[in-house]
Amino acid sequence: MPASATDRIDVPLRHVLVPVGLVLVVYLRWRLKVPVGVATLVFLAFAAFYFAAPSIVRRGCRRLDEELLRRLGAAKRDELLGLYRRSLVVRLFAPASFRLSRLGWIHWELGNPRHAADCYQGALDGLADRRGAERDRILLGLANALYALGDDAAAELH
């Protein structure tokens, strides 16, 4: 079975956690005079999240996709944007291409083809030269949004 888009998610923002953790430890220890043990525990929490972030983000992305499909199946389109806004892990740590493709999908379902096209274009730009099902999904969404806007020539380019 081919891997889904959520199985290949890299978490670039997580690489900021270790330097931030170190700066925080230095600040806690020398500025606030926090005991070494407490400062070490703070750093270990940052390090644990660094290693756990990819699986947490993959789970959050899968959960977002499942909830979006569940709400669409129950004809609760008005809840889609709120669901996206509440998925904090996805919004903070998922790659921009994933976030924008899902936001484009939500705008498409809500009947906003202009916003959907902008989101899909941003997602496509963020993918770089990746190939596969996620790129095809983004291209299809972009083409549908551009056709809905009446920009047939641009849609056919994609």
Secondary structure as UniProt FT lines:
FT   HELIX           5..8
FT   HELIX           12..16
FT   HELIX           17..26
FT   HELIX           27..31
FT   HELIX           36..73
FT   TURN            74..75
FT   HELIX           77..79
FT   HELIX           80..86
FT   HELIX           88..93
FT   HELIX           96..109
FT   TURN            110..111
FT   HELIX           113..127
FT   TURN            128..129
FT   HELIX           133..149
FT   HELIX           152..157
//
